Amino acid sequence: MSAIADLLQQKAGLSPDKAQEVEQVVVQHIMSRVPPEFQGMLSSVLGTGCSTAEGESAAAESGGLGSLLGAATSFLGSKG
């Protein structure tokens, strides 16, 4: 399980299955708003292992994911 799903369980009280489901929705939304050339890098930072538009897969784990996710959603929210 990724650090994002762990945070969703701890902070929002979600079950493990629901946390993973929410994580997938959020990551897919963020990835849909990021240019394809940056998707691999973002996937690596998020540690989700999501496939990019080029078919590459990244599964690197990284610290500080909660603050990164919060900053990303704030940034994307302010754009819209």
C-alpha positions in Angstrom: 0.0 0.0 0.0 1.2 3.5 -0.8 1.9 6.3 1.6 -1.1 8.2 0.1 -3.5 5.4 1.0 -2.0 5.2 4.4 -2.6 8.9 4.9 -6.2 8.5 3.8 -6.7 5.8 6.3 -5.1 7.8 9.2 -6.5 11.3 8.4 -9.9 10.4 7.0 -10.6 7.1 8.7 -11.1 5.2 5.5 -10.9 1.4 5.2 -7.9 0.1 3.4 -10.0 -0.8 0.3 -11.7 2.6 0.2 -8.4 4.4 0.8 -6.9 2.7 -2.3 -10.0 3.5 -4.4 -9.9 7.2 -3.4 -6.1 7.3 -4.1 -6.7 6.0 -7.6 -9.3 8.6 -8.3 -7.2 11.4 -7.0 -4.1 10.3 -8.8 -5.9 9.8 -12.1 -7.4 13.3 -11.8 -4.1 14.9 -11.1 -2.4 13.0 -13.9 -5.1 14.1 -16.3 -4.2 17.7 -15.5 -0.5 17.3 -15.9 1.2 17.4 -19.4 2.3 13.9 -20.5 6.0 14.7 -20.3 5.7 15.3 -16.6 3.5 12.3 -15.7 6.3 9.9 -15.2 8.1 12.3 -12.8 4.9 13.0 -10.9 4.1 9.3 -10.6 7.6 8.7 -9.3 7.2 11.4 -6.7 3.8 10.2 -5.6 5.1 6.7 -5.4 2.0 5.3 -7.0 3.4 3.3 -9.8 0.9 4.7 -12.2 1.6 4.2 -15.9 2.3 7.3 -17.9 1.0 8.2 -21.3 4.2 6.7 -22.8 3.6 3.4 -21.0 6.4 3.9 -18.5 5.8 2.8 -14.9 7.3 4.4 -11.9 7.1 3.0 -8.4 9.6 5.0 -6.4 8.7 5.7 -2.8 9.2 9.2 -1.5 8.7 11.0 1.8 6.5 14.0 2.4 3.7 12.7 0.2 0.9 14.2 2.3 2.3 17.8 2.0 3.0 17.2 -1.7 -0.5 16.0 -2.4 -2.0 18.9 -0.5 0.1 21.4 -2.4 -0.7 19.8 -5.7 -4.5 19.8 -5.0 -4.3 23.4 -3.8 -2.4 24.4 -7.0 -4.7 22.5 -9.3 -7.8 23.8 -7.4 -6.6 27.4 -7.8 -6.2 26.9 -11.6 -9.8 26.1 -12.3 
